[in-house]
Amino acid sequence: MNSSLNPKIGTASPLKIFPLGGLGEIGMNCMLIETETSAVLVDCGLMFSDLDHFGVEFVVPNFKLIFDRREKIKGIILTHGHEDHIGALSFLLKSGIRAPLYASHFTALMIRERLEETGLSDAVPMNILTSGVSVELGDFKVTPVAVNHSIIDAMGLIIDTPIGKIVHTGDFKCAPTAYVGDVMAWELFQKSGDDGVLLLMSDSTNVERDYDDVKEADIADRMVDLLSQARGMTVVTLFSSNVGRLANIIQAGLKTGKKIAITGRSMQQNLRLAMERRAFSMPAEALIPIEDVRHFDRKDVLVLSTGCQGEYRSALNRMAREEHAHVTLTDQDLVIFSSSQIPGNEKEISRLLNDLFRCGSEVVYSALDDVHSSGHATRPELKRVLETVKPKFFLPVHGEFRHLVKHAELALETGVREENILVAENGEVLELTPDRFAIVDKFEDLRVLVQDREGSEIPRALLKDRKKLAETGAVVSLLAREKESGRVLTKPEVI
């Protein structure tokens, strides 16, 4: 460890790290890093609930621990614009926490949209981050680093602290080129490794995949082939935030002479934000309103749709159920899923695929064709990061528990000492010094269940009652009586 990086090393107090989400689960990423006098919050995401049938729409971090330290927080840093990294910001601000936001250009635009929806757009200042340009936040100097992911303007972080350097990869993959946005700024990670890194925190999602993924350029070429061969209308569904892929598909549509229509609110919104960001452009005449698709030859139309996760009210699901106001699928049409399955959505996606097959349409998805690649680094890429950064201590983040364990094993293979590797979960308080990295405490009540974007909390006692009601049912007894005399007029009815 190069102690010349910071003259305070060896004399400063330990650093505390509080993971409130994202360790041991996919989603709700939120982490507080604290010295005696300063703190920064990295990401503030939500998780979509699997209890929606009980009225629970979102799960967000319990912000009590953050609120108790609100005077110390110098900034809230958002690594990218996915909901599991920015989706809980409005709930955080509603809890009374006020600290400036720091995000890349496209991430800032997405945050602006969400905060405007809840009337909080002017609650705190927004600062735009640029890769390689540092910001001072109390005891911390934060340098954003451009990385590739399934959304543009994603960033990792190099955080200089009083006791040493921390590298946080954010969500990333190692793409050699990017159709839209920046390529990964390897030179900044390389320099941090040469200078000396005390702690690396790295994305663990795809650690089980021991091979390189499909390249975006290959997906773009395959899209051109599929669109050229289509006999009828082509519908492509993908994550609406994947602007790079969206741009590739639009470019494929232009190359094959398609008119392009968008259906789904989030897809329309993110396309508008990408244009505002000037991430890419397209001729205005190539884009047609969704209600006009019936006026064109079907083989000349490309529809970009939300619904790749089987969401019941999504545009694609309405097409599959023949309930969409403007698109009716036929046996000449082609539906392409340029997306992966988020864990927990398998049943809904399977049901959607079956409904699409019942329409007679041809359906293409990643199990059958090279139409998708993950936004997360595979094992060889994760190994490259470890070998580049050369950390003294290692903390795997962003993954279910088995992913964290497998990533810890990979760190061991690359030369990180076993006693310097920590597998931790949400709620465990981590203490970092130049010579020690350990779990020193644990906090409870990690999450809050909410039923809408307004942040209406559902108490656990109420959820328990709802579950009990769902399991046991309810009995209603009806008895008609005369108002004045009280005389029973009919036999009792039990429902």
C-alpha positions in Angstrom: 0.0 0.0 0.0 1.4 3.3 -1.0 1.0 5.5 2.0 2.2 8.6 0.1 -1.2 8.8 -1.5 -2.6 10.6 1.6 -0.6 11.9 4.5 -3.4 11.0 6.9 -3.0 7.3 6.4 -1.9 5.6 9.6 -3.4 8.3 11.8 -7.0 8.6 10.6 -9.9 6.8 12.3 -11.4 3.7 10.7 -13.8 4.0 7.8 -17.3 2.6 8.3 -19.4 1.1 5.4 -23.1 0.5 5.7 -24.7 -1.6 3.0 -28.4 -1.0 3.0 -29.2 -3.0 -0.1 -27.6 -4.8 -3.0 -25.5 -7.3 -1.0 -27.0 -10.8 -1.0 -29.8 -9.7 -3.4 -30.3 -8.2 -6.9 -31.8 -4.8 -6.4 -32.2 -1.9 -4.0 -28.6 -0.9 -4.2 -27.7 1.6 -1.5 -24.4 2.1 0.5 -23.2 4.7 3.0 -19.5 5.3 3.5 -18.6 7.3 6.6 -15.7 8.9 8.4 -15.9 10.7 11.7 -17.0 13.9 10.1 -18.2 13.1 6.5 -20.3 10.6 4.6 -21.3 9.9 1.0 -24.2 7.8 -0.2 -23.6 5.6 -3.2 -26.8 4.8 -5.1 -30.4 4.8 -3.7 -32.4 2.1 -5.5 -35.6 0.3 -5.0 -36.7 -3.3 -5.6 -39.9 -4.3 -7.3 -41.9 -6.4 -4.9 -43.0 -10.0 -5.3 -45.9 -9.2 -2.9 -47.8 -7.0 -5.3 -50.9 -9.2 -4.9 -50.8 -8.0 -1.2 -50.6 -4.3 -2.3 -46.8 -4.0 -1.9 -45.5 -2.4 -5.1 -41.9 -1.4 -4.1 -39.4 -2.3 -1.4 -37.0 0.6 -0.5 -34.3 0.9 2.1 -35.1 2.0 5.6 -33.5 5.4 5.7 -33.4 5.8 9.5 -29.6 5.1 9.7 -29.0 7.6 6.9 -31.4 10.2 8.5 -29.4 9.9 11.8 -26.3 10.9 9.9 -27.9 13.5 7.6 -25.7 16.4 8.8 -22.6 14.4 7.7 -23.7 13.5 4.2 -21.8 15.6 1.7 -23.2 14.0 -1.5 -25.4 11.3 -3.0 -23.6 9.7 -5.9 -25.7 7.8 -8.5 -23.6 5.3 -10.6 -26.3 5.0 -13.4 -30.0 5.3 -14.1 -31.5 1.9 -13.5 -34.4 1.8 -11.0 -32.4 -0.4 -8.6 -29.9 2.4 -8.3 -32.0 5.6 -8.5 -35.6 4.5 -7.9 -35.7 5.3 -4.2 -34.4 8.8 -4.4 -37.9 10.4 -4.0 -38.5 8.3 -0.9 -35.1 9.4 0.5 -35.9 13.0 -0.1 -39.4 12.6 1.4 -37.8 11.2 4.6 -36.2 14.6 5.1 -32.7 14.0 3.9 -31.2 16.8 1.9 -27.8 16.5 0.2 -26.6 17.4 -3.3 -26.9 14.8 -6.1 -24.0 13.8 -8.4 -24.7 11.8 -11.6 -23.7 11.5 -15.2 -25.7 13.4 -17.9 -28.2 10.8 -18.9 -28.6 9.5 -15.3 -29.3 13.1 -14.2 -32.0 13.4 -16.9 -33.7 10.2 -15.7 -33.6 11.4 -12.1 -35.1 14.7 -13.1 -38.1 12.9 -14.7 -38.7 10.8 -11.6 -38.4 13.7 -9.2 -40.7 15.9 -11.3 -43.3 13.2 -11.0 -43.3 13.5 -7.2 -42.8 17.3 -7.1 -39.2 17.1 -5.7 -37.2 18.3 -8.7 -36.1 21.4 -6.9 -35.5 19.8 -3.5 -31.7 19.4 -3.9 -29.1 20.6 -6.4 -28.0 18.2 -9.2 -24.4 18.1 -10.3 -23.2 16.5 -13.6 -20.2 14.2 -13.3 -17.7 13.7 -16.1 -15.4 10.7 -16.3 -12.0 11.4 -14.9 -13.0 14.8 -13.3 -12.9 14.6 -9.5 -15.2 16.2 -6.9 -14.4 17.0 -3.3 -17.0 15.8 -0.8 -15.8 16.5 2.7 -13.2 13.9 3.6 -13.7 12.2 0.2 -12.4 12.9 -3.3 -14.6 11.0 -5.8 -13.4 10.4 -9.3 -16.1 9.0 -11.7 -14.9 6.4 -14.2 -16.8 5.7 -17.5 -17.9 2.0 -17.7 -20.1 0.0 -20.1 -23.4 -1.3 -19.0 -26.9 -1.9 -20.4 -27.6 1.8 -20.0 -25.5 4.8 -21.3 -23.4 7.1 -19.0 -22.8 4.4 -16.4 -19.9 5.0 -14.0 -17.7 3.3 -11.6 -16.1 5.3 -8.8 -12.5 5.9 -7.4 -12.9 7.3 -3.9 -9.9 8.7 -2.1 -10.4 8.5 1.6 -8.3 9.6 4.6 -7.0 6.0 4.9 -6.6 4.9 1.3 -8.3 4.5 -2.1 -11.6 2.6 -2.7 -12.6 1.5 -6.1 -16.3 0.8 -6.7 -17.0 -0.7 -10.2 -20.7 0.1 -10.3 -22.6 -2.2 -12.7 -20.4 -2.8 -15.7 -19.2 -5.0 -18.5 -16.0 -4.8 -20.6 -17.2 -3.9 -24.1 -14.4 -3.0 -26.5 -16.7 -0.6 -28.4 -19.9 1.3 -27.7 -22.4 2.4 -30.4 -23.7 5.0 -28.0 -21.8 6.5 -25.0 -18.2 6.0 -23.8 -16.1 2.9 -23.6 -14.7 1.7 -20.3 -12.0 4.0 -19.0 -9.5 1.3 -18.3 -6.6 3.7 -17.9 -8.2 5.2 -14.8 -8.6 1.8 -13.2 -5.1 0.9 -14.2 -3.7 4.1 -12.6 -5.5 3.5 -9.4 -4.1 0.0 -9.3 -0.6 1.3 -9.9 -1.0 4.0 -7.1 -2.4 1.4 -4.7 -6.0 0.4 -3.9 -7.0 -0.4 -0.3 -10.5 -1.8 -1.1 -12.2 -3.0 -4.3 -16.0 -3.4 -4.4 -17.0 -5.1 -7.7 -20.2 -6.2 -9.4 -20.8 -9.9 -8.9 -24.0 -10.6 -11.0 -22.4 -12.7 -13.8 -19.6 -14.3 -11.9 -21.1 -17.8 -12.7 -20.7 -17.2 -16.4 -17.2 -18.4 -17.5 -17.3 -17.1 -21.0 -17.4 -13.8 -22.9 -20.9 -12.6 -23.9 -22.2 -11.7 -27.3 -20.9 -8.3 -28.6 -23.2 -5.5 -29.3 -21.9 -5.1 -32.8 -22.9 -8.8 -33.5 -26.4 -8.1 -32.1 -26.7 -5.1 -34.4 -25.7 -7.2 -37.4 -28.2 -10.0 -36.4 -31.0 -7.4 -36.1 -30.4 -6.3 -39.7 -30.6 -9.9 -40.8 -33.8 -10.6 -38.9 -35.5 -7.3 -40.1 -34.5 -8.0 -43.7 -36.1 -11.4 -43.6 -39.3 -10.4 -41.8 -42.5 -11.3 -43.8 -44.7 -9.1 -41.7 -44.5 -6.5 -38.9 -41.5 -6.8 -36.5 -42.0 -6.1 -32.8 -38.8 -5.8 -30.7 -39.1 -5.6 -26.9 -36.2 -4.7 -24.7 -35.4 -2.8 -21.4 -36.5 0.7 -22.2 -33.4 2.1 -20.4 -31.0 0.2 -22.7 -30.5 3.3 -25.0 -27.4 1.8 -26.7 -29.3 -1.3 -27.8 -32.3 0.9 -28.7 -30.1 3.0 -30.9 -28.6 -0.2 -32.6 -32.1 -1.5 -33.3 -33.3 1.9 -34.7 -30.2 1.9 -36.9 -31.0 -1.6 -38.1 -34.6 -0.4 -38.9 -33.3 2.5 -40.9 -30.9 0.3 -42.9 -33.8 -2.0 -43.8 -36.2 0.8 -44.7 -38.6 0.4 -41.8 -40.9 2.9 -40.4 -40.5 2.9 -36.6 -43.2 3.2 -34.0 -42.8 3.3 -30.2 -45.4 1.9 -27.8 -45.0 2.0 -24.0 -44.6 5.1 -21.8 -41.1 4.3 -20.5 -39.8 3.5 -24.0 -41.1 6.8 -25.3 -39.7 8.7 -22.3 -36.2 7.2 -22.6 -36.1 7.8 -26.3 -36.9 11.4 -25.7 -34.3 11.7 -23.0 -31.7 10.1 -25.2 -32.4 12.6 -27.9 -32.1 15.4 -25.3 -28.8 13.9 -24.3 -27.8 13.9 -28.0 -26.8 10.3 -27.6 -28.0 9.6 -31.1 -30.4 11.0 -33.7 -32.7 9.7 -36.3 -34.7 11.3 -39.2 -38.0 12.6 -38.0 -39.8 11.1 -40.9 -38.7 7.6 -39.9 -40.7 7.8 -36.6 -44.5 7.3 -36.9 -47.2 7.4 -34.3 -48.2 4.0 -33.1 -51.8 4.6 -34.2 -50.6 5.0 -37.8 -49.0 1.6 -38.2 -52.1 0.2 -39.9 -51.6 2.7 -42.7 -48.3 1.0 -43.8 -47.4 -2.3 -45.4 -46.8 -4.6 -42.4 -43.4 -5.7 -43.5 -42.3 -2.1 -43.6 -43.0 -1.5 -39.9 -40.8 -1.9 -36.8 -42.5 -1.5 -33.4 -40.3 -1.0 -30.3 -42.3 -2.1 -27.3 -42.1 -2.3 -23.5 -43.0 -5.5 -21.8 -39.9 -7.7 -22.0 -40.4 -8.9 -18.4 -44.0 -10.0 -18.9 -45.6 -7.1 -17.1 -49.3 -7.6 -17.2 -50.3 -4.1 -18.3 -47.3 -3.6 -20.7 -47.8 -2.9 -24.4 -46.5 -6.3 -25.5 -48.7 -8.2 -23.1 -51.7 -6.3 -24.5 -50.7 -7.4 -28.0 -50.4 -11.0 -26.9 -53.9 -10.9 -25.4 -55.2 -9.1 -28.5 -56.1 -6.0 -26.4 -53.7 -3.5 -27.8 -55.5 -0.5 -29.4 -53.3 -0.2 -32.4 -51.3 -3.5 -33.0 -52.8 -6.9 -33.7 -50.3 -9.7 -34.3 -50.6 -12.2 -37.1 -48.9 -15.4 -38.1 -46.7 -13.3 -40.5 -45.2 -11.2 -37.8 -41.9 -11.5 -35.9 -41.5 -10.7 -32.2 -37.9 -10.4 -30.9 -37.0 -10.4 -27.2 -33.7 -8.4 -27.0 -33.5 -8.8 -23.2 -32.8 -11.3 -20.4 -35.1 -12.6 -17.6 -34.8 -10.7 -14.3 -34.9 -13.3 -11.5 -38.4 -13.6 -10.2 -40.1 -12.8 -13.6 -39.7 -16.3 -15.1 -43.4 -17.2 -14.8 -44.7 -14.0 -16.3 -42.3 -14.1 -19.2 -43.1 -17.8 -19.9 -46.8 -16.9 -19.9 -46.2 -14.0 -22.3 -44.1 -16.2 -24.7 -46.9 -18.8 -24.7 -49.5 -16.2 -25.5 -47.4 -14.8 -28.4 -47.0 -18.3 -29.8 -50.8 -18.7 -29.6 -51.0 -15.6 -31.9 -49.1 -17.6 -34.5 -46.2 -15.1 -34.6 -42.6 -16.2 -34.9 -40.9 -15.4 -31.6 -37.1 -15.0 -31.2 -35.3 -14.8 -27.9 -31.8 -15.1 -26.5 -32.1 -18.9 -25.9 -32.6 -19.3 -29.6 -30.5 -16.5 -31.2 -27.9 -13.9 -30.5 -30.3 -11.0 -29.9 -29.1 -10.0 -26.4 -26.1 -9.6 -24.2 -25.9 -8.9 -20.5 -24.9 -5.6 -19.1 -22.8 -7.3 -16.4 -19.2 -8.6 -16.6 -18.6 -12.3 -16.8 -16.0 -14.2 -14.9 -13.1 -13.4 -17.2 -13.9 -9.7 -17.1 -14.2 -9.7 -13.4 -10.8 -11.4 -13.2 -9.3 -8.7 -15.4 -10.6 -6.0 -13.0 -9.1 -7.7 -10.0 -5.8 -8.1 -11.8 -5.8 -4.5 -12.9 -6.8 -2.9 -9.6 -4.7 -5.2 -7.4 -6.6 -4.4 -4.2 -5.4 -5.2 -0.7 -9.0 -5.9 0.5 -12.0 -7.1 -1.6 -15.7 -6.9 -1.1 -18.0 -8.5 -3.7 -21.2 -6.5 -4.2 -24.3 -6.5 -6.4 -25.4 -10.1 -6.3 -27.2 -12.8 -4.5 -25.2 -14.6 -1.8 -23.9 -17.3 -4.0 -22.6 -14.7 -6.5 -20.8 -13.0 -3.6 -19.2 -16.3 -2.5 -18.1 -17.2 -6.1 -16.6 -13.7 -6.6 -14.7 -14.1 -3.4 -13.3 -17.3 -4.7 -12.2 -15.6 -7.9 -10.4 -12.9 -5.9 -8.6 -15.6 -4.0 -7.4 -17.1 -7.3 -6.1 -13.7 -8.5 -3.9 -13.3 -5.4 -6.0 -11.4 -2.8 -5.2 -13.0 0.6 -8.1 -15.0 2.0 -8.1 -13.0 5.3 -8.5 -9.8 3.2 -11.7 -10.9 1.5 -15.0 -10.2 3.1 -18.4 -11.6 2.1 -21.0 -9.4 3.7 -24.8 -8.9 3.4 -27.1 -6.0 3.9 -27.3 -4.7 7.5 -23.8 -5.7 8.4 -21.6 -2.8 9.5 -18.1 -3.0 7.9 -15.0 -1.3 9.4 -12.0 -0.6 7.2 -8.5 0.4 8.3 -5.2 0.2 6.3 -4.6 -3.1 8.0 -8.0 -4.6 8.7 -11.4 -5.1 7.1 -14.1 -6.7 9.2 -17.8 -7.0 10.1 -18.1 -5.2 13.5 -21.9 -4.8 14.0 -25.3 -5.3 12.5 -28.4 -3.2 12.1 -32.0 -4.4 11.7 -35.1 -3.1 10.0 -33.4 -2.9 6.6 -36.4 -2.2 4.3 -39.7 -0.5 4.0 -42.7 -1.8 2.0 -44.6 0.8 0.0 -47.6 0.6 -2.2 -47.0 3.4 -4.7 -44.7 6.2 -5.8 -46.2 8.5 -3.2 -44.4 6.3 -0.6 -47.4 5.1 1.4 -45.9 2.6 3.8 -47.5 -0.8 4.4 -46.9 -1.7 8.1 -45.8 -5.4 8.5 -48.8 -6.0 10.8 -51.1 -4.9 8.0 -49.2 -7.2 5.6 -49.6 -10.1 8.0 -53.3 -9.5 8.2 -53.6 -9.4 4.4 -51.7 -12.7 4.1 -53.9 -14.3 6.7 -57.0 -13.0 4.9 -55.7 -14.5 1.6 -55.0 -17.9 3.2 -58.1 -18.3 5.3 -60.7 -16.1 3.5 -63.5 -14.1 5.1 -67.0 -14.9 6.2 -69.8 -12.3 5.7 -73.2 -12.8 7.2 -76.2 -10.8 5.9 -79.4 -10.4 7.9 -82.3 -8.1 6.8 -84.3 -6.6 9.7 -87.1 -4.1 9.9 -85.7 -0.8 11.0 -88.4 0.2 13.6 -89.3 -3.2 15.2 -86.1 -5.1 14.6 -88.1 -8.0 13.2 -86.1 -10.4 10.9 -87.4 -10.2 7.4 -85.4 -12.9 5.6 -83.4 -15.9 6.4 -79.7 -15.2 7.2 -77.3 -15.4 4.2 -73.7 -16.5 4.8 -71.1 -15.7 2.1 
